[in-house]
Amino acid sequence: MICGLLLAAACPKQDEAELAARLDARSVQGREGDERPAPKVHTQDHFTVAEEIRLALISGNVDAALAPAAWMAEHYAELEYPEPWRPYVEHMHDSADKIGSGVELAVASAALVEVGQACAACHVAVDGPEIEVDEPPSADAAGDTGDTDVVTVDHGWAIDTMWTGLTGPSRTAWITGAEALAVAPLVPEEIRGGRSARAEIEELAMRVHEIGDQARQSLVVSGIPGQLFGELLTTCEACHAALDRH
């Protein structure tokens, strides 16, 4: 039961009808009549849709990433963005198109990192938004449903914060998330499947901690190692799948 709670909390299932409704709602956001949304509104939607893709990939459900990736790749691709934005938007669309073509998880995860890096490069070029780093959730933020939820809150917050750092870009956010990830408790106290199951999950958890430790050594914002985030997504998916099996 504990393993099921962890997987469900860490990787919310994508309801296709609900997702389609959200994407459709974004398609008209900011419009009056037949007007298209302002570029800033649309790029905010891009960030939210990237979250949909990230949740799908971290749960190992590449199919659930197809619709939001297609939306990002195609929707208003011809929108008249300001000239300084265009090369970065095109890069983002191309990377999203790669995800939407139905590639395997590792390739899709790498393409999502490219989406994040395109966002970051654009923000640097146009003096984009200031990034604020939230305080990590307290241990009681998970409520009274068990230790497993605390595990989820800790590493889930760390991954969210690293993503903010990657896309910001913000070295502070990236390092803060990486430091939290490097020490986050990842292995539930109870695991079905005996010693072999625990050994498998502990090995994956160790790699997640190693990724956090490597990531927090980034010295400058331009040196944020996006490939580590791609590996983090696939490692998390492998761990979630192992928990689900056991």
NORTA-V585574 format. One record per residue. N is the residue number from 1. RES is the residue in one small letter. PHI is phi in whole degrees, 0 to 359 (999 if undefined). OMEGA is omega as a letter, one per 30 degrees, with the letter a starting at -180 (* if undefined). Layout:
n:N res:RES phi:PHI omega:OMEGA
n:N res:RES phi:PHI omega:OMEGA
This chain:
n:1 res:m phi:999 omega:a
n:2 res:i phi:299 omega:a
n:3 res:c phi:298 omega:l
n:4 res:g phi:297 omega:l
n:5 res:l phi:297 omega:a
n:6 res:l phi:298 omega:a
n:7 res:l phi:296 omega:a
n:8 res:a phi:295 omega:a
n:9 res:a phi:287 omega:a
n:10 res:a phi:284 omega:a
n:11 res:c phi:228 omega:l
n:12 res:p phi:301 omega:a
n:13 res:k phi:289 omega:a
n:14 res:q phi:271 omega:l
n:15 res:d phi:275 omega:a
n:16 res:e phi:297 omega:a
n:17 res:a phi:294 omega:l
n:18 res:e phi:295 omega:l
n:19 res:l phi:298 omega:l
n:20 res:a phi:300 omega:l
n:21 res:a phi:294 omega:l
n:22 res:r phi:294 omega:l
n:23 res:l phi:295 omega:l
n:24 res:d phi:294 omega:l
n:25 res:a phi:297 omega:l
n:26 res:r phi:292 omega:a
n:27 res:s phi:292 omega:l
n:28 res:v phi:249 omega:a
n:29 res:q phi:298 omega:l
n:30 res:g phi:84 omega:a
n:31 res:r phi:263 omega:l
n:32 res:e phi:236 omega:a
n:33 res:g phi:64 omega:a
n:34 res:d phi:263 omega:a
n:35 res:e phi:289 omega:l
n:36 res:r phi:276 omega:a
n:37 res:p phi:292 omega:l
n:38 res:a phi:299 omega:a
n:39 res:p phi:306 omega:a
n:40 res:k phi:295 omega:l
n:41 res:v phi:297 omega:a
n:42 res:h phi:292 omega:l
n:43 res:t phi:291 omega:l
n:44 res:q phi:296 omega:l
n:45 res:d phi:296 omega:l
n:46 res:h phi:303 omega:a
n:47 res:f phi:297 omega:a
n:48 res:t phi:294 omega:l
n:49 res:v phi:293 omega:l
n:50 res:a phi:300 omega:l
n:51 res:e phi:297 omega:l
n:52 res:e phi:300 omega:a
n:53 res:i phi:296 omega:a
n:54 res:r phi:297 omega:l
n:55 res:l phi:297 omega:l
n:56 res:a phi:295 omega:a
n:57 res:l phi:291 omega:a
n:58 res:i phi:290 omega:l
n:59 res:s phi:267 omega:l
n:60 res:g phi:79 omega:a
n:61 res:n phi:256 omega:a
n:62 res:v phi:298 omega:a
n:63 res:d phi:301 omega:a
n:64 res:a phi:290 omega:l
n:65 res:a phi:275 omega:a
n:66 res:l phi:295 omega:a
n:67 res:a phi:295 omega:l
n:68 res:p phi:295 omega:l
n:69 res:a phi:294 omega:l
n:70 res:a phi:296 omega:l
n:71 res:w phi:301 omega:a
n:72 res:m phi:295 omega:a
n:73 res:a phi:286 omega:a
n:74 res:e phi:248 omega:a
n:75 res:h phi:289 omega:a
n:76 res:y phi:55 omega:l
n:77 res:a phi:301 omega:a
n:78 res:e phi:268 omega:a
n:79 res:l phi:302 omega:a
n:80 res:e phi:280 omega:l
n:81 res:y phi:288 omega:l
n:82 res:p phi:304 omega:a
n:83 res:e phi:308 omega:a
n:84 res:p phi:296 omega:a
n:85 res:w phi:278 omega:a
n:86 res:r phi:301 omega:a
n:87 res:p phi:299 omega:a
n:88 res:y phi:284 omega:l
n:89 res:v phi:296 omega:l
n:90 res:e phi:297 omega:l
n:91 res:h phi:298 omega:l
n:92 res:m phi:298 omega:l
n:93 res:h phi:299 omega:a
n:94 res:d phi:297 omega:a
n:95 res:s phi:292 omega:l
n:96 res:a phi:295 omega:l
n:97 res:d phi:298 omega:l
n:98 res:k phi:297 omega:l
n:99 res:i phi:296 omega:a
n:100 res:g phi:293 omega:l
n:101 res:s phi:279 omega:l
n:102 res:g phi:86 omega:l
n:103 res:v phi:285 omega:l
n:104 res:e phi:290 omega:a
n:105 res:l phi:303 omega:a
n:106 res:a phi:298 omega:l
n:107 res:v phi:291 omega:l
n:108 res:a phi:296 omega:l
n:109 res:s phi:295 omega:l
n:110 res:a phi:296 omega:l
n:111 res:a phi:292 omega:l
n:112 res:l phi:295 omega:l
n:113 res:v phi:300 omega:l
n:114 res:e phi:298 omega:l
n:115 res:v phi:301 omega:a
n:116 res:g phi:298 omega:l
n:117 res:q phi:291 omega:l
n:118 res:a phi:295 omega:l
n:119 res:c phi:299 omega:a
n:120 res:a phi:298 omega:a
n:121 res:a phi:297 omega:l
n:122 res:c phi:295 omega:a
n:123 res:h phi:300 omega:l
n:124 res:v phi:294 omega:a
n:125 res:a phi:293 omega:a
n:126 res:v phi:249 omega:l
n:127 res:d phi:56 omega:a
n:128 res:g phi:288 omega:a
n:129 res:p phi:292 omega:l
n:130 res:e phi:284 omega:a
n:131 res:i phi:257 omega:l
n:132 res:e phi:254 omega:a
n:133 res:v phi:256 omega:l
n:134 res:d phi:287 omega:l
n:135 res:e phi:290 omega:l
n:136 res:p phi:296 omega:a
n:137 res:p phi:294 omega:l
n:138 res:s phi:286 omega:a
n:139 res:a phi:298 omega:a
n:140 res:d phi:272 omega:l
n:141 res:a phi:294 omega:a
n:142 res:a phi:279 omega:a
n:143 res:g phi:84 omega:a
n:144 res:d phi:249 omega:a
n:145 res:t phi:265 omega:l
n:146 res:g phi:124 omega:a
n:147 res:d phi:300 omega:a
n:148 res:t phi:299 omega:l
n:149 res:d phi:294 omega:l
n:150 res:v phi:296 omega:l
n:151 res:v phi:304 omega:a
n:152 res:t phi:296 omega:a
n:153 res:v phi:301 omega:a
n:154 res:d phi:299 omega:a
n:155 res:h phi:280 omega:l
n:156 res:g phi:295 omega:l
n:157 res:w phi:296 omega:a
n:158 res:a phi:299 omega:a
n:159 res:i phi:293 omega:l
n:160 res:d phi:302 omega:a
n:161 res:t phi:290 omega:l
n:162 res:m phi:296 omega:l
n:163 res:w phi:298 omega:l
n:164 res:t phi:300 omega:l
n:165 res:g phi:295 omega:l
n:166 res:l phi:294 omega:a
n:167 res:t phi:276 omega:a
n:168 res:g phi:306 omega:f
n:169 res:p phi:281 omega:l
n:170 res:s phi:215 omega:l
n:171 res:r phi:297 omega:l
n:172 res:t phi:300 omega:l
n:173 res:a phi:295 omega:a
n:174 res:w phi:300 omega:a
n:175 res:i phi:293 omega:l
n:176 res:t phi:300 omega:l
n:177 res:g phi:295 omega:a
n:178 res:a phi:295 omega:l
n:179 res:e phi:295 omega:l
n:180 res:a phi:293 omega:a
n:181 res:l phi:295 omega:a
n:182 res:a phi:297 omega:a
n:183 res:v phi:239 omega:a
n:184 res:a phi:295 omega:l
n:185 res:p phi:291 omega:a
n:186 res:l phi:238 omega:a
n:187 res:v phi:255 omega:l
n:188 res:p phi:299 omega:l
n:189 res:e phi:295 omega:a
n:190 res:e phi:247 omega:l
n:191 res:i phi:227 omega:l
n:192 res:r phi:285 omega:l
n:193 res:g phi:109 omega:l
n:194 res:g phi:78 omega:a
n:195 res:r phi:296 omega:a
n:196 res:s phi:295 omega:l
n:197 res:a phi:295 omega:l
n:198 res:r phi:298 omega:a
n:199 res:a phi:298 omega:l
n:200 res:e phi:298 omega:a
n:201 res:i phi:289 omega:l
n:202 res:e phi:295 omega:l
n:203 res:e phi:294 omega:l
n:204 res:l phi:294 omega:l
n:205 res:a phi:297 omega:l
n:206 res:m phi:298 omega:l
n:207 res:r phi:293 omega:l
n:208 res:v phi:299 omega:l
n:209 res:h phi:297 omega:l
n:210 res:e phi:297 omega:l
n:211 res:i phi:298 omega:l
n:212 res:g phi:301 omega:a
n:213 res:d phi:294 omega:l
n:214 res:q phi:294 omega:a
n:215 res:a phi:294 omega:a
n:216 res:r phi:284 omega:l
n:217 res:q phi:270 omega:l
n:218 res:s phi:297 omega:a
n:219 res:l phi:273 omega:a
n:220 res:v phi:225 omega:a
n:221 res:v phi:297 omega:a
n:222 res:s phi:289 omega:a
n:223 res:g phi:258 omega:l
n:224 res:i phi:299 omega:a
n:225 res:p phi:278 omega:a
n:226 res:g phi:302 omega:a
n:227 res:q phi:298 omega:l
n:228 res:l phi:294 omega:l
n:229 res:f phi:292 omega:l
n:230 res:g phi:298 omega:l
n:231 res:e phi:294 omega:l
n:232 res:l phi:300 omega:l
n:233 res:l phi:301 omega:a
n:234 res:t phi:289 omega:l
n:235 res:t phi:290 omega:l
n:236 res:c phi:300 omega:l
n:237 res:e phi:299 omega:a
n:238 res:a phi:297 omega:l
n:239 res:c phi:292 omega:l
n:240 res:h phi:298 omega:l
n:241 res:a phi:296 omega:l
n:242 res:a phi:295 omega:l
n:243 res:l phi:297 omega:a
n:244 res:d phi:294 omega:l
n:245 res:r phi:294 omega:a
n:246 res:h phi:259 omega:*
